[in-house]
Structure formats: structure tokens, C-alpha cells
Amino acid sequence: MAGPAGAGRPLTVRTDLAFGGRWTSLATPEREWLWHNPRIPDAERAAVAPGDAFVDAGGGEECFPTLNGPSDHGEVWSRPWAADDGEPGVDVAPVSAGGLTLRRRLDAEDGVVRARYAIEGPPGAAVLHAVHMLLDVGPGARLEVPGRPDVLVVEWPERGATVSSVWPDGDGVSFDVLGPDDGTARCAVVATDRVDIVDGADRLSLSWGVEPGYAAPVSFVVWRNLGGWPKDAPYRSIGVEPLLGAESNLDRAAPHQLAHLDGTGRLSWWLEARASTGLEPVTGR
């Protein structure tokens, strides 16, 4: 999967609890990896209220207990989070529909950013949870995953539909090559627990999984918007979104595509990010 090993670079993270626990920065000393939408002023993102349509401001949004569906990008991105007074360093999302609670611990140690999530609610409750990262990468960037995992292209060829494929095919687009703008926009769920984002000499490596003692599918969502969305005023945005689950829509997903809380009403998972540089620059394929 990975190219030649580069030198590890220290990685830092910043978040904003007042605005949905949003990740506002994931950076090395040399670069910022998170993209921020220049079309969305800070005041527009700050004015979001529960139930509002998703505001594509960039950064990294916590989408829980679904990504797509009736609750647009979930319910916790649009609500203020709080610090857990009983457990320093832990952020708490507001209770969502169905009595689900999401807690997050973020650490940056030895140049590695680690997020640990704990979900509590009714035993057996179904959830999806995506860390919706929009990335600041150029048209020569590419995605690397191990092997040829299954791909589920979602909301394609029309809204509500899905198409099955195998990495890197996205039913006519190649998900591993981010490329110059070509007027396409495609989204898919990829059945893997790791992905490398390679941009020139820089690499961001993401891996994730459920904590020991729990069982649930994991994958990631790739959003490859090369000037194909929205229809009336398209722009470019690239999303790589580690996902607890194997579908993007809680209402559409089959039981085996969902994560379920265990018999005690708990489920925990983790996400890790590392950065390196010093690879041979990549100019595209």
C-alpha cells in the first residue's frame, strides 16, 4: 500500500467545542491538512441551529448517529459540545435521538493524533459515525488503500441508489486519483480500515477500528467532488471520512452494515492520524 517511507512529522489537532466539536486544524509544521471552504463565512457556520441543512464549511465534522439520511450529516455537528468535568480531556456531544451519547478523547503525543470515541445508549441500538474530514490537497494527490476492497457508490446514479464496485473503480471514476476538476462528483463507502493520502512529498496516514471487546464493521467514505457539486454553483472539495459502519445512510443500511451497541449499551472505537514527508513528489497519473 504505502510508498517509500518518509520522515515522520509532528502532527497537531485543534477543535471547536462550541460548533459541534468540529476539527478546525490537523497540521504539521509545514502544512495544514484540513480544507476550509472560502465560500462559507465563519458567521454562517456559527449561525447553524439543530435541524438546519449541512453547512459545508470544511474542517472535520463529527457526523453521528448517521452521515446521510433524514438528519443531514447527523445531529451532533450542529449542536455545542461540552467538556466532561468528571473526565479531563474528554469532549461530550449532546444526547441525540434515541438517547445516544457520544464522548471523544483527543490526544496528540509523539507526533501522532489519536481520537477515542465511546458511545452509550440502549443495548443493540444501531449507529453510524463518520469523522467528516475535508482535505486541502492538490490535483496531483492520490489515495492509497491495501488490496482491492469492496466499494459501495452511494446516491448514484440517482439519489437513494447505490452501485457495488471494487477499489478504485467508482462506476466510471477512479477514486484513487483525485485529479484536476472534471465536473464529476461521486461518493462511496470503501471497506477498509486504513487509507493514506499522498500529496506531493507529503503523506497523511489514517487508521481506525473498534476497541477490543467490541464488534462492528468499519470503512471510510470518500467524497470526490471535482467541480461537480452543487449543481448551481459547483466547487472542488475532497473528503476522506473514517466511518464506524459500512453505509452512509442509517435508514437505508442493512443490519450488517450498521454498528450496534453491545448488550450493556456501549461501543468504543478509535482513529489515528500520522504524517510523514520526504517521498518522491507525485505529479499524477
C-alpha positions in Angstrom: 0.0 0.0 0.0 2.5 2.6 1.1 5.3 4.1 -0.9 8.9 4.7 0.3 8.9 5.5 4.0 9.4 9.2 4.7 10.4 11.1 7.8 7.7 11.3 10.4 6.4 14.8 11.1 4.8 16.0 14.3 1.0 16.4 13.8 -1.2 18.6 15.9 -5.0 19.0 16.2 -7.4 21.8 17.2 -11.2 21.6 17.7 -14.1 23.9 18.4 -16.5 22.6 21.0 -18.9 25.5 20.6 -19.5 24.4 17.0 -20.2 20.7 17.0 -16.8 19.6 18.3 -15.5 20.4 14.8 -11.9 19.7 13.9 -10.5 23.1 12.8 -6.9 22.0 12.2 -4.8 18.9 11.6 -1.4 20.2 10.8 2.4 19.6 10.6 4.8 22.5 10.9 4.9 22.6 7.1 1.2 22.3 6.1 -2.4 22.3 7.1 -4.2 19.1 6.0 -7.8 20.3 6.6 -9.5 22.3 3.9 -11.7 25.3 4.8 -14.4 26.5 2.3 -13.7 30.1 1.3 -17.3 30.4 0.2 -18.6 29.9 3.7 -18.0 32.8 6.1 -17.4 31.9 9.8 -20.6 33.7 10.7 -22.7 31.3 8.5 -21.2 28.2 10.2 -21.6 29.8 13.6 -25.3 30.5 13.0 -26.2 26.8 12.5 -29.1 25.5 14.6 -30.3 21.9 15.2 -32.2 20.7 12.2 -30.5 23.0 9.7 -29.2 21.7 6.4 -25.5 20.9 6.5 -23.1 23.8 6.0 -20.1 22.7 4.1 -17.6 24.9 5.9 -14.7 22.4 5.8 -12.5 21.1 8.5 -13.6 17.9 10.2 -17.2 17.5 11.3 -18.4 14.7 13.6 -21.4 13.1 11.9 -23.5 11.0 14.4 -25.7 8.8 14.5 -25.7 8.9 10.7 -23.9 10.6 7.8 -26.7 10.8 5.3 -30.5 10.5 5.7 -33.2 12.5 7.3 -30.9 14.1 9.8 -28.4 15.8 7.4 -24.9 14.7 8.4 -26.3 13.6 11.8 -27.3 15.5 14.8 -24.3 16.5 16.8 -22.4 18.6 14.3 -24.9 21.4 14.7 -25.0 21.5 18.5 -22.5 22.8 21.0 -20.4 20.2 22.8 -19.2 20.4 26.4 -16.1 19.3 28.3 -16.6 16.3 30.7 -15.9 17.7 34.1 -15.6 14.2 35.5 -13.0 13.1 32.9 -10.5 15.8 31.9 -9.6 15.9 28.3 -12.9 14.3 27.2 -15.5 16.1 25.0 -19.1 15.2 25.2 -21.6 15.6 22.3 -25.2 16.4 23.1 -27.6 13.5 23.5 -29.1 12.5 20.1 -32.4 11.0 19.2 -32.8 7.6 20.9 -30.8 8.6 23.9 -27.4 8.0 22.4 -24.4 9.8 23.9 -21.0 10.3 22.2 -17.8 11.0 24.0 -14.4 11.8 22.4 -10.9 12.0 23.8 -8.3 13.6 21.5 -4.6 13.3 22.2 -1.5 14.4 20.2 1.5 12.6 21.5 4.8 11.7 19.8 3.6 13.4 16.7 0.5 11.2 16.4 -3.1 12.3 16.8 -5.4 9.8 18.4 -9.2 10.1 18.8 -11.0 7.6 21.0 -14.8 7.5 20.9 -17.2 6.0 23.4 -20.9 5.6 22.6 -23.6 4.8 25.1 -27.3 4.2 24.7 -30.0 1.5 24.5 -28.5 -2.0 24.1 -28.5 -3.1 20.5 -29.1 0.5 19.2 -27.8 1.0 15.6 -25.5 3.8 14.8 -23.2 5.2 12.1 -20.4 7.6 13.0 -18.2 9.4 10.4 -15.3 11.8 11.1 -16.1 14.0 8.0 -12.6 15.4 7.1 -12.3 17.7 4.1 -8.7 17.8 2.9 -6.5 20.6 1.5 -4.8 18.6 -1.3 -3.8 19.4 -4.9 -4.9 17.8 -8.2 -1.9 15.5 -8.1 -2.9 13.9 -4.8 -3.9 10.3 -4.6 -5.4 7.8 -2.1 -3.8 4.5 -1.3 -5.5 1.6 0.4 -4.4 -2.0 0.9 -5.6 -4.5 -1.7 -8.9 -4.1 -3.7 -11.6 -3.7 -1.1 -15.3 -3.5 -1.9 -16.7 -0.1 -2.8 -20.3 1.0 -2.4 -21.0 4.1 -4.5 -23.8 5.9 -2.8 -26.5 8.3 -4.1 -25.6 7.1 -7.6 -26.8 7.0 -10.3 -29.6 8.9 -8.7 -30.4 10.0 -5.1 -31.2 7.0 -2.9 -29.5 4.5 -5.2 -26.3 2.5 -4.7 -23.8 0.7 -7.0 -21.4 -2.0 -5.9 -17.8 -1.9 -7.2 -14.2 -2.7 -6.3 -11.5 -0.3 -5.4 -10.5 2.0 -7.1 -13.5 2.0 -9.5 -16.4 4.3 -8.7 -18.6 3.3 -11.6 -16.7 5.3 -14.1 -14.4 7.4 -12.0 -11.2 6.4 -10.3 -11.3 7.1 -6.6 -7.6 6.7 -6.0 -6.7 9.7 -8.3 -8.1 13.0 -7.2 -7.1 14.8 -10.4 -7.9 18.1 -11.9 -11.5 19.4 -11.9 -13.6 17.4 -14.5 -17.1 18.2 -13.5 -17.8 15.0 -11.6 -18.9 14.4 -8.0 -19.0 10.9 -6.6 -19.3 9.5 -3.1 -18.6 5.9 -1.9 -18.1 3.7 1.2 -14.8 1.7 1.0 -14.5 -1.4 3.1 -11.1 -0.9 4.7 -9.6 0.3 8.0 -6.8 2.4 6.6 -6.0 4.9 3.9 -3.0 7.1 3.0 -3.5 10.5 1.4 -0.4 11.3 -0.7 0.1 14.9 -1.9 3.5 15.6 -3.5 6.1 14.6 -0.9 3.7 14.6 2.0 1.7 11.7 3.3 -1.2 11.6 5.9 -1.9 8.1 7.1 -5.2 7.3 8.8 -6.2 4.0 10.5 -9.1 3.2 12.7 -11.0 0.3 14.3 -13.2 -0.8 17.2 -11.7 -1.2 20.6 -11.0 -4.8 21.8 -14.2 -6.5 23.1 -16.5 -4.9 20.6 -17.6 -6.0 17.1 -18.7 -3.6 14.3 -17.9 -3.0 10.7 -15.6 -0.1 9.8 -14.8 1.6 6.5 -14.3 5.1 5.1 -16.3 7.4 2.9 -14.6 9.1 0.0 -16.2 12.3 -1.4 -14.5 13.1 -4.7 -16.1 16.4 -5.8 -14.1 17.8 -8.8 -16.3 20.7 -9.5 -19.5 18.6 -9.9 -21.5 19.7 -6.9 -23.6 21.7 -6.1 -25.3 21.9 -9.4 -26.0 25.6 -9.4 -22.5 26.7 -8.1 -20.0 23.8 -8.2 -16.7 23.9 -6.4 -13.9 21.4 -5.5 -13.8 19.5 -2.3 -12.2 16.2 -1.2 -13.5 14.3 1.7 -11.9 11.3 3.4 -14.1 10.2 6.3 -13.2 7.3 8.6 -16.5 5.5 9.4 -17.9 3.3 12.1 -20.2 1.2 9.9 -20.4 0.2 6.3 -23.1 2.6 4.8 -23.7 6.3 4.8 -27.4 6.3 5.5 -28.8 4.9 8.7 -32.3 4.4 7.3 -31.1 2.6 4.1 -28.4 0.4 5.6 -28.9 -3.4 6.1 -28.3 -4.6 9.7 -24.8 -6.0 8.9 -23.8 -2.6 7.6 -24.6 -0.9 10.9 -22.7 -0.7 14.1 -24.7 -1.9 17.1 -24.2 -1.2 20.8 -23.5 -4.3 22.8 -25.7 -5.8 25.5 -24.6 -3.3 28.0 -25.4 -0.3 25.7 -21.8 0.5 24.8 -19.5 0.7 21.8 -16.0 2.2 21.5 -13.8 2.9 18.5 -10.6 4.8 17.7 -9.0 6.8 14.9 -5.2 7.5 14.5 -3.5 10.0 12.2 0.2 10.2 11.3 2.1 12.4 8.9 5.4 12.0 7.0 7.3 13.7 4.3 10.3 13.0 2.1 8.6 10.8 -0.5 9.3 11.3 -4.2 6.8 14.0 -5.3 3.8 12.7 -7.1 2.6 14.6 -10.2 -0.5 12.5 -11.0 -1.2 9.5 -13.3 
